[in-house]
Structure formats: C-alpha cells, structure tokens
C-alpha cells in the first residue's frame, strides 16, 4: 500500500508542477507540418525543373539519347 501512496503522491506532484510551468516549448506538430510543406515545395520545384529540362533537350534538332556503356 505504501508503494501506491508514494506513486500517487509523486505523480500528482509532478502534474501540479507541469500545470504551473506555462512555457514548455513548442509542440512537434507545427514543426512536422512545416517540414512536410517544405518537402512538398521541393518536390514540385524539382519536378518542374526536370520537365523543363526534358522539354528543352527534346527541342534540340536531331536529338538522340545517349547510349549506356
């Protein structure tokens, strides 16, 4: 019974300390959303650059693809 009383007191004390401390840092959710957005933009820019480069290369007269060795 002593263990349960100790654990209850320790947990309730810790929760009370956490409630008093208003500044606990930033949540990881906004950071994950920002990273996902940056990855999506990077993929879009890379895809656009690849498409424009392929169109530019295909516009060259007598275009032949290089052969693998």
C-alpha positions in Angstrom: 0.0 0.0 0.0 2.9 2.3 0.7 4.1 2.0 -2.9 0.7 3.1 -4.3 0.6 6.1 -1.9 4.1 7.1 -2.9 3.4 6.7 -6.7 0.1 8.7 -6.4 1.9 11.5 -4.5 4.8 11.6 -6.9 2.6 11.7 -10.0 0.2 14.3 -8.6 3.2 16.5 -7.5 4.7 16.2 -11.0 1.4 17.1 -12.7 1.0 20.1 -10.4 4.5 21.3 -11.4 3.7 20.9 -15.1 0.5 22.8 -14.8 2.3 25.7 -13.1 5.0 25.9 -15.8 3.3 27.7 -18.7 6.3 27.7 -21.1 7.2 24.2 -22.0 8.4 24.7 -25.6 6.9 24.2 -29.0 4.8 21.2 -30.0 6.4 18.9 -32.6 3.2 19.1 -34.7 3.8 22.6 -36.2 7.4 21.6 -36.9 6.3 18.4 -38.7 3.8 20.4 -40.8 6.4 22.9 -41.8 8.8 20.2 -42.8 6.1 18.4 -44.8 5.3 21.7 -46.6 9.0 22.3 -47.4 9.4 18.8 -48.8 6.2 19.2 -51.0 7.5 22.5 -52.4 11.0 21.0 -53.0 9.4 18.1 -54.9 7.3 20.4 -57.0 10.3 22.6 -57.9 12.4 19.5 -58.8 9.6 18.1 -60.9 9.1 21.4 -62.7 12.9 21.7 -63.4 13.1 18.2 -64.7 10.1 18.7 -67.0 11.6 21.9 -68.4 15.0 20.3 -68.9 13.5 17.4 -70.7 11.4 19.7 -72.9 14.5 21.8 -73.7 16.5 18.7 -74.5 13.7 17.3 -76.7 13.6 20.6 -78.6 17.1 20.1 -80.0 17.1 19.1 -83.6 18.4 15.6 -84.4 18.2 14.7 -80.7 19.5 11.2 -79.9 19.5 9.8 -76.4 22.9 8.8 -75.1 23.5 5.1 -75.0 24.5 3.3 -71.8 28.0 1.7 -72.0 
